[in-house]
Amino acid sequence: MDTYYNPADLKKFSAIADWDKNLAEKFFAWYGEVFKPGELTAREKSLIALAVAHTIQCPYCIDAYTQDAVERGTTEKQMMEALHVAAAIRGGASLVHGVQMMEKAKKISM
């Protein structure tokens, strides 16, 4: 295996039902409902999932939703723009926590 995450494991995802069929069935039913078109199209949801996958750094999700987004007609530029949005939010979240650090440092310095 060349990577820490085995890409073949993604195809085994349904195996989580082996140890708890009831909860797995509930999860997969809910997951399926979430990705059905509603106020957002399936394509929009796929693009959101791809951006979130990068934010949580899930290689399985990145693979799955890159493929899904491409199959739904998402362009490379659209995928990269979504990634930059996710990165900006993630970077901003890290930076805004700097306020907490600054407040703590001020209290310690007093």
VOPAGU-2260 file (C-alpha; in pm, 1 decimal, decimal comma):
REM VOPAGU-2260
SITE   aa  ch    i         X         Y         Z
SITE  MET   A    0       0,0       0,0       0,0
SITE  ASP   A    1     146,2     334,7    -106,5
SITE  THR   A    2     -74,7     555,2     109,1
SITE  TYR   A    3    -193,7     560,1     466,3
SITE  TYR   A    4    -551,6     540,9     339,8
SITE  ASN   A    5    -626,9     244,1     118,5
SITE  PRO   A    6    -843,6     369,2    -171,5
SITE  ALA   A    7   -1001,2      22,5    -196,5
SITE  ASP   A    8   -1150,2      70,6     151,2
SITE  LEU   A    9   -1402,7     320,6      14,5
SITE  LYS   A   10   -1574,3      37,2    -171,4
SITE  LYS   A   11   -1602,7    -148,9     160,5
SITE  PHE   A   12   -1793,2     131,6     334,8
SITE  SER   A   13   -2112,1     -72,1     354,0
SITE  ALA   A   14   -1923,5    -323,0     570,8
SITE  ILE   A   15   -1992,9     -98,3     869,6
SITE  ALA   A   16   -2328,7    -278,1     875,4
SITE  ASP   A   17   -2150,3    -600,5     966,6
SITE  TRP   A   18   -2114,1    -488,4    1326,8
SITE  ASP   A   19   -2433,7    -285,6    1365,0
SITE  LYS   A   20   -2686,2    -336,1    1087,0
SITE  ASN   A   21   -2956,1    -122,9    1249,9
SITE  LEU   A   22   -2747,5     191,5    1285,1
SITE  ALA   A   23   -2581,8     144,2     945,8
SITE  GLU   A   24   -2918,5     117,9     775,8
SITE  LYS   A   25   -3035,1     434,1     949,7
SITE  PHE   A   26   -2718,3     618,9     851,7
SITE  PHE   A   27   -2734,0     512,4     486,0
SITE  ALA   A   28   -3105,1     597,3     463,8
SITE  TRP   A   29   -3042,6     943,0     611,9
SITE  TYR   A   30   -2735,3     995,9     392,8
SITE  GLY   A   31   -2936,3     908,3      83,6
SITE  GLU   A   32   -3211,1    1151,7     180,5
SITE  VAL   A   33   -2961,1    1430,9     241,6
SITE  PHE   A   34   -2823,3    1404,8    -111,6
SITE  LYS   A   35   -3157,8    1396,3    -290,7
SITE  PRO   A   36   -3239,2    1713,9    -482,6
SITE  GLY   A   37   -3438,1    1960,0    -275,7
SITE  GLU   A   38   -3382,7    2333,0    -245,7
SITE  LEU   A   39   -3031,5    2249,7    -368,4
SITE  THR   A   40   -2963,9    2039,3    -674,4
SITE  ALA   A   41   -2773,9    1712,1    -647,9
SITE  ARG   A   42   -2487,7    1886,0    -830,7
SITE  GLU   A   43   -2478,1    2170,7    -577,9
SITE  LYS   A   44   -2482,5    1922,9    -289,8
SITE  SER   A   45   -2197,3    1729,4    -449,8
SITE  LEU   A   46   -1990,5    2046,9    -477,4
SITE  ILE   A   47   -2060,8    2133,0    -113,5
SITE  ALA   A   48   -1961,5    1779,6     -13,2
SITE  LEU   A   49   -1637,5    1813,2    -208,6
SITE  ALA   A   50   -1550,4    2139,1     -34,1
SITE  VAL   A   51   -1633,6    1996,8     308,1
SITE  ALA   A   52   -1430,1    1684,0     227,7
SITE  HIS   A   53   -1124,2    1902,4     184,4
SITE  THR   A   54   -1197,0    2091,9     504,2
SITE  ILE   A   55   -1219,5    1773,5     709,4
SITE  GLN   A   56    -934,9    1622,0     505,5
SITE  CYS   A   57   -1111,5    1295,0     423,2
SITE  PRO   A   58    -931,1    1131,5     129,8
SITE  TYR   A   59   -1217,8     887,2      76,9
SITE  CYS   A   60   -1467,1    1173,0      52,8
SITE  ILE   A   61   -1236,3    1373,7    -173,7
SITE  ASP   A   62   -1211,8    1078,5    -413,8
SITE  ALA   A   63   -1584,1    1003,5    -402,8
SITE  TYR   A   64   -1705,6    1360,2    -442,7
SITE  THR   A   65   -1447,7    1454,9    -704,6
SITE  GLN   A   66   -1581,6    1169,8    -914,1
SITE  ASP   A   67   -1942,5    1256,5    -831,0
SITE  ALA   A   68   -1893,6    1626,1    -909,9
SITE  VAL   A   69   -1727,3    1551,3   -1243,7
SITE  GLU   A   70   -2003,8    1305,2   -1333,9
SITE  ARG   A   71   -2259,7    1578,2   -1254,2
SITE  GLY   A   72   -2091,8    1822,7   -1491,3
SITE  THR   A   73   -1892,1    2030,7   -1245,4
SITE  THR   A   74   -1591,9    2192,1   -1410,1
SITE  GLU   A   75   -1237,8    2185,4   -1275,7
SITE  LYS   A   76   -1253,2    2561,3   -1217,1
SITE  GLN   A   77   -1576,4    2525,4   -1018,5
SITE  MET   A   78   -1424,4    2251,1    -803,5
SITE  MET   A   79   -1113,5    2460,8    -738,7
SITE  GLU   A   80   -1322,7    2766,1    -654,6
SITE  ALA   A   81   -1523,0    2559,7    -404,9
SITE  LEU   A   82   -1196,7    2435,5    -253,6
SITE  HIS   A   83   -1074,7    2793,6    -213,3
SITE  VAL   A   84   -1400,7    2888,5     -40,6
SITE  ALA   A   85   -1355,0    2597,0     200,2
SITE  ALA   A   86    -990,2    2689,5     258,2
SITE  ALA   A   87   -1081,5    3053,2     325,7
SITE  ILE   A   88   -1341,6    2951,2     583,8
SITE  ARG   A   89   -1099,4    2708,6     744,7
SITE  GLY   A   90    -821,0    2968,3     749,7
SITE  GLY   A   91   -1054,1    3232,3     888,8
SITE  ALA   A   92   -1170,1    2994,4    1160,5
SITE  SER   A   93    -809,9    2938,4    1264,3
SITE  LEU   A   94    -734,5    3309,1    1264,5
SITE  VAL   A   95   -1045,0    3412,9    1457,8
SITE  HIS   A   96    -933,0    3180,4    1736,2
SITE  GLY   A   97    -634,7    3411,9    1760,7
SITE  VAL   A   98    -864,1    3646,6    1951,9
SITE  GLN   A   99    -896,1    3378,2    2219,5
SITE  MET   A  100    -517,8    3346,1    2229,7
SITE  MET   A  101    -477,2    3722,6    2252,4
SITE  GLU   A  102    -728,3    3750,1    2538,7
SITE  LYS   A  103    -559,6    3467,0    2729,6
SITE  ALA   A  104    -216,5    3623,8    2679,1
SITE  LYS   A  105    -346,6    3959,2    2807,1
SITE  LYS   A  106    -485,1    3796,0    3122,5
SITE  ILE   A  107    -158,9    3613,1    3188,8
SITE  SER   A  108      43,6    3932,5    3137,9
SITE  MET   A  109    -160,4    4134,7    3388,5
